[in-house]
Structure formats: structure tokens, C-alpha cells
Amino acid sequence: MLKDIELEIARIISKSQVPEDSIHSKNTKKWLLELNPKADMTLRIASLGHDIERSIEERKIKRENFTDYDKFKKAHSQNSATILQEILSKYDVNHDFIDKVVHLVLLHEFGGTLEADILKYADSISFFDVNLQFYFQRNSERETAFRMKWGYQKLSKVAKSIVRNFNYDNGKLEALFNKIVLQHSNDL
């Protein structure tokens, strides 16, 4: 049954108009297991579906509707949690399982519990690992710098040390990344 849930999440995300969403979903789970090899199934499901709302165009939260980035991210988290709750409710899983997955997705951008923090770090590492190159292609250098700063500041020291080892083929992106990382080198 859990495999069926993972397959349904993957099927929905594969329809995203954001080309990297499917890769990011799987990559977040990969980083989650790097950070916590004993992560339970609620964390694994949350890692796969934490951004699911971006894949359903008619329900997607739009960045341009928010002047405050944190409020946008909270609305995004809420929407993804609601969609995952709807998906999980179709399966024969107990309410505690559903509640925990929903709670983790609600917190995935800002953390707040040990497990939510691990999910937040895995998601942010995956942003730098997978999404950043695509993000830079779609957005201005200024917007990309903002998003990098926002994401990098959320990371733990261990997660920052992982991200600091990433390199990018695009010279402008690599220079911008190094500038952002160097600004925060005192964090380590």
C-alpha cells in the first residue's frame, strides 16, 4: 500500500509544468535518507510529496500573489499538506500516519521539530543540488540570489557543509553561489 501511495505521488508530480519537480521529489527523499537513514515512512512520504501542490496547476499557489516570501511558503506548505491529506485518505492507513505526514509537510519550509527540521534540510539541500540551476534559468540574478540566501540560512551546519561542496557548470551561477556561500562562511 505504501508503494501505491509513492507511485500516486510520483504520477501527480510527473505532470508538473516545473521540469525539475519529479527529480527534486526523489532527490529530497535521497537527502533525507542521507541525513537520517532510519527515517520512518511518514518522513519518506512527506519528503516525496512536500511540494505536490506545484504539480496541480489549477490548485497551485502563485508567488506573484504574495508580497511576503515567508507567507507564500506557508501557503505553499498548507496547500501541499491538504493535497497529501486528500491522497492519503483514499488509502487504508491510520489517521495518526496521515496526521504526521500532514504535520511534517506543513512544517517542511520552516521546521520546528526534529523530524521537520531534517525534512527542511533535505528539501533545501535538494534545492541547491537539483533546482537551483533551473531556477536561475527562469529568474533574474537578483531573485536567484534572494532565493539562495533564504534557503542557505535555513540549513544546519552539517547541511551547509554539504551544500558548500556543490559546483555549477554555469559560470554566472557558480560566481553567485560562491558569493552567497562566502557571505555566510562565518556560519560554519
Backbone torsions as a table, in degrees:
resi	resn	phi	psi	omega
1	MET	NA	-41.7	178.6
2	LEU	-64.1	-33.7	175.6
3	LYS	-64.0	-39.0	177.6
4	ASP	-63.8	-39.0	177.5
5	ILE	-63.8	-46.2	178.7
6	GLU	-60.8	-40.5	179.4
7	LEU	-66.2	-39.2	178.1
8	GLU	-66.3	-42.6	176.8
9	ILE	-60.3	-46.2	179.9
10	ALA	-62.4	-39.1	179.6
11	ARG	-63.5	-44.7	179.9
12	ILE	-64.8	-46.7	-177.5
13	ILE	-66.5	-30.3	179.6
14	SER	-63.9	-17.8	179.4
15	LYS	-89.3	0.9	-178.2
16	SER	-61.7	144.3	174.5
17	GLN	-80.8	-8.2	175.5
18	VAL	-91.1	111.4	-168.9
19	PRO	-60.2	-28.9	-176.1
20	GLU	-90.0	-1.5	-175.0
21	ASP	-58.8	-43.8	179.8
22	SER	-63.6	-42.1	179.2
23	ILE	-65.2	-43.9	-178.9
24	HIS	-62.0	-40.2	179.4
25	SER	-58.5	-51.6	-179.6
26	LYS	-67.7	-37.4	-178.9
27	ASN	-68.6	-35.0	176.2
28	THR	-63.8	-42.1	176.9
29	LYS	-62.9	-41.2	178.1
30	LYS	-58.2	-47.9	-179.3
31	TRP	-68.7	-34.3	175.4
32	LEU	-57.6	-45.8	-178.5
33	LEU	-72.5	-26.0	172.2
34	GLU	-66.5	-43.4	-178.0
35	LEU	-76.4	-32.4	-178.6
36	ASN	-146.4	86.1	-177.5
37	PRO	-59.6	-19.4	-178.7
38	LYS	-98.9	17.4	-179.8
39	ALA	-54.3	134.7	-179.3
40	ASP	-78.4	176.2	-174.6
41	MET	-66.3	-29.2	178.1
42	THR	-64.6	-42.8	177.3
43	LEU	-65.6	-39.5	-179.7
44	ARG	-64.8	-43.9	178.3
45	ILE	-66.5	-42.6	178.5
46	ALA	-61.4	-38.8	-179.1
47	SER	-65.7	-36.2	179.6
48	LEU	-73.4	-37.1	-172.3
49	GLY	-106.3	8.6	-172.9
50	HIS	-61.2	-25.4	-179.7
51	ASP	-114.1	21.2	-170.5
52	ILE	-58.5	-29.4	-177.1
53	GLU	-63.0	-26.0	179.0
54	ARG	-66.8	-17.5	-176.1
55	SER	-90.6	-7.6	-178.3
56	ILE	-114.4	93.0	-168.7
57	GLU	-53.5	-41.3	-177.3
58	GLU	-72.5	-11.7	179.0
59	ARG	-116.0	-1.0	-173.8
60	LYS	-65.6	136.2	174.1
61	ILE	-78.9	127.7	-176.4
62	LYS	-98.2	129.0	179.8
63	ARG	-57.6	-38.5	-175.9
64	GLU	-67.5	-11.2	177.5
65	ASN	-86.9	3.9	-176.9
66	PHE	-131.0	134.2	173.6
67	THR	-90.2	-23.5	-179.8
68	ASP	-103.7	119.1	-175.8
69	TYR	-63.9	-39.7	179.1
70	ASP	-62.7	-39.2	177.7
71	LYS	-66.3	-38.2	174.7
72	PHE	-59.4	-46.9	-178.6
73	LYS	-66.2	-35.1	176.6
74	LYS	-66.4	-42.6	177.9
75	ALA	-64.0	-40.3	176.3
76	HIS	-59.4	-46.8	180.0
77	SER	-62.4	-44.7	179.6
78	GLN	-60.7	-44.7	-178.3
79	ASN	-65.5	-43.9	177.5
80	SER	-62.9	-39.9	179.0
81	ALA	-63.2	-42.8	179.1
82	THR	-62.2	-44.8	-179.8
83	ILE	-64.9	-42.5	178.0
84	LEU	-64.8	-37.5	177.4
85	GLN	-60.9	-42.6	177.7
86	GLU	-61.9	-43.1	-180.0
87	ILE	-64.5	-50.6	-176.2
88	LEU	-64.9	-29.8	-178.9
89	SER	-66.9	-17.1	178.2
90	LYS	-79.7	-12.2	-175.7
91	TYR	-107.0	161.1	180.0
92	ASP	-85.1	67.6	175.1
93	VAL	-119.0	151.2	-176.0
94	ASN	-74.2	159.7	-176.1
95	HIS	-63.2	-32.3	178.6
96	ASP	-63.6	-40.0	177.7
97	PHE	-61.4	-50.1	179.8
98	ILE	-60.2	-47.1	-178.7
99	ASP	-59.7	-39.1	-179.0
100	LYS	-69.2	-43.0	177.7
101	VAL	-61.0	-47.0	-179.8
102	VAL	-59.6	-45.2	179.9
103	HIS	-61.8	-43.3	178.7
104	LEU	-62.3	-42.4	179.8
105	VAL	-68.2	-37.9	176.2
106	LEU	-57.6	-34.9	-175.1
107	LEU	-97.3	0.3	-168.5
108	HIS	-64.2	-23.4	179.9
109	GLU	-85.5	-28.5	-172.5
110	PHE	-123.0	-11.0	179.2
111	GLY	71.3	-158.7	179.6
112	GLY	135.9	-20.5	173.1
113	THR	-130.2	165.2	179.9
114	LEU	-55.8	-48.4	-178.5
115	GLU	-68.6	-41.3	178.9
116	ALA	-65.0	-35.1	177.3
117	ASP	-64.5	-41.2	178.8
118	ILE	-63.5	-41.9	176.7
119	LEU	-63.1	-42.5	177.9
120	LYS	-59.4	-45.2	179.9
121	TYR	-64.9	-43.1	179.6
122	ALA	-62.5	-42.8	178.2
123	ASP	-62.4	-44.9	-178.8
124	SER	-68.8	-41.0	176.3
125	ILE	-60.1	-44.0	179.9
126	SER	-63.4	-34.9	175.8
127	PHE	-57.2	-47.4	-179.8
128	PHE	-70.6	-32.8	-177.8
129	ASP	-74.9	-42.1	-171.7
130	VAL	-115.7	-54.0	-167.9
131	ASN	-74.5	-33.4	-169.4
132	LEU	-55.7	-43.0	-179.1
133	GLN	-61.5	-41.2	177.7
134	PHE	-69.6	-41.8	-179.4
135	TYR	-58.8	-43.3	-179.5
136	PHE	-63.6	-35.6	178.5
137	GLN	-67.3	-32.2	-175.6
138	ARG	-93.1	-17.4	-171.3
139	ASN	-126.1	165.3	178.8
140	SER	-70.5	164.4	176.4
141	GLU	-61.9	-39.0	179.6
142	ARG	-62.8	-46.3	179.3
143	GLU	-64.7	-41.1	179.1
144	THR	-63.7	-41.7	177.8
145	ALA	-62.0	-44.1	177.6
146	PHE	-57.8	-48.8	-176.8
147	ARG	-65.4	-37.6	177.2
148	MET	-64.1	-46.9	179.4
149	LYS	-59.3	-46.4	-178.8
150	TRP	-59.2	-45.5	-178.6
151	GLY	-73.0	-39.1	-177.7
152	TYR	-67.5	-38.0	-179.7
153	GLN	-65.2	-22.5	-179.5
154	LYS	-78.2	-14.3	-171.7
155	LEU	-79.9	149.5	171.0
156	SER	-74.1	170.7	177.7
157	LYS	-60.8	-41.3	178.8
158	VAL	-63.9	-45.7	-179.9
159	ALA	-64.5	-38.4	177.6
160	LYS	-62.6	-38.3	-179.9
161	SER	-66.6	-31.8	175.8
162	ILE	-67.7	-49.8	-177.0
163	VAL	-63.3	-36.1	-178.7
164	ARG	-60.2	-20.3	180.0
165	ASN	-86.8	-4.4	-180.0
166	PHE	-74.9	148.2	176.1
167	ASN	-132.4	154.9	-177.9
168	TYR	-128.7	140.9	-179.7
169	ASP	-68.3	-33.2	180.0
170	ASN	-73.8	118.2	-176.1
171	GLY	-60.6	-40.0	178.8
172	LYS	-65.4	-42.5	178.7
173	LEU	-65.5	-43.5	179.2
174	GLU	-59.3	-44.0	179.5
175	ALA	-64.7	-43.1	178.7
176	LEU	-64.2	-44.1	177.7
177	PHE	-58.8	-48.4	180.0
178	ASN	-61.8	-38.0	177.7
179	LYS	-62.4	-46.2	-179.9
180	ILE	-64.5	-46.1	-178.2
181	VAL	-64.7	-42.6	179.4
182	LEU	-64.1	-34.7	177.6
183	GLN	-60.7	-28.0	-176.6
184	HIS	-109.7	18.8	-176.9
185	SER	-66.2	-21.7	177.4
186	ASN	-72.4	-13.8	179.5
187	ASP	-70.1	-15.1	-175.7
188	LEU	-97.8	NA	NA
